[in-house]
């Protein structure tokens, strides 16, 4: 319809793998999740928001402090730039001493890569 105003409240949905730590193990496990987002936010923003929310599966551990705030998410071609609050540096108690920095970076990287692979297959 010509002149129609876009509905920014209409939810879009995407399936994405989110990666979390396996309890008592030293590796990451994918958790498939359907992520809903509206037109006011990017898919990348929605994926990071879900990652901060943590796993649905009780046997998986959250790697990112749930108090972490997303300050900005910008995409430019094949690059995603994240700016997160300093809370991201506070280790969740459940994973304290568990190669946190490396696993957090791997988790965000794998989740964003999964997001872009899903976009290309749509």
Long-range contacts (C-beta under 8 A, 24 or more apart in sequence): 6-39, 7-39, 8-38, 8-39, 8-40, 9-38, 9-39, 10-38, 10-39, 11-36, 11-37, 11-38, 12-36, 12-37, 12-38, 12-39, 12-43, 14-43, 14-46, 14-115, 14-118, 14-119, 14-122, 15-118, 16-47, 16-50, 16-111, 16-114, 16-115, 16-118, 17-110, 17-111, 17-114, 18-47, 18-50, 18-51, 18-55, 18-111, 18-114, 19-106, 19-107, 19-110, 19-111, 19-114, 20-54, 20-55, 20-57, 20-60, 20-61, 20-62, 20-63, 20-107, 21-60, 21-61, 21-62, 21-63, 21-95, 21-98, 21-103, 22-59, 22-60, 22-61, 23-59, 23-60, 23-61, 26-98, 26-99, 28-103, 28-106, 28-107, 28-110, 29-60, 30-110, 30-114, 31-55, 31-56, 31-57, 31-60, 42-73, 42-75, 43-115, 43-119, 44-73, 44-75, 44-80, 44-112, 44-115, 45-70, 45-73, 47-111, 47-112, 47-114, 47-115, 48-73, 48-82, 48-108, 48-111, 48-112, 51-107, 51-108, 51-111, 61-92, 61-94, 61-95, 62-92, 62-94, 62-95, 63-92, 63-95, 63-100, 63-103, 63-104, 63-107, 64-88, 64-92, 64-104, 64-107, 64-108, 65-89, 65-90, 65-91, 65-92, 66-92, 78-116, 80-112, 82-108
